[in-house]
């Protein structure tokens, strides 16, 4: 079956521009996560959506970062006024219900480069 | 709060020899623990997970891990390395109470012929 998909796969942008990254979770999965993987760093949690509940935004690094999940399915991560330190691979994952022990299925990521 | 420490950033083994990737965790609550693998230019794939059932967990591709509460460890092992095992491995702790999932910094496994 279809897994988690993300678009674009690569994005090059200029410092100061806004970017939008898209995630399509596995159909029927109610939980959706965004992570960031910077060069030489581990994975960093950004934000978590669970059904219709208010998202857990505790991992967002600054107010330039925001995310939406429309209709409980597709999610968009927006970075405003991008900075060079935003360059990273942004990974999206989904799980069936968001329970602690559940497997998260990861998309291939969006590789963002801010010049 | 919870955290994960992967003790080795890089491990190199010869093909056919055992693999040991070390992971220690810290958690205020009963955690779930995972190992994910990331091959070059590929997404993350679950290897195995511990969810308070059996402490010895078997995963895909011959990997297994043992949850040791007294040592707060969840080391990943494989009896005999294969060239295709070369990848980045991430140890992860998850605690529902905080809706939190923490990744280790990763261990790069190199397998020499």
Interface residues (C-beta under 8 A of the other chain):
Chain A: X3 X4 X33 X35 X41 X42 X43 X44 X45 X48 X50 X56 X58 X91 X93 X98 X99 X100 X101 X103 X104 X105 X106 X107 X108 X109
Chain B: X6 X31 X32 X34 X36 X42 X43 X44 X45 X46 X49 X51 X52 X90 X92 X94 X95 X96 X99 X100 X101 X102 X103 X104 X105 X106
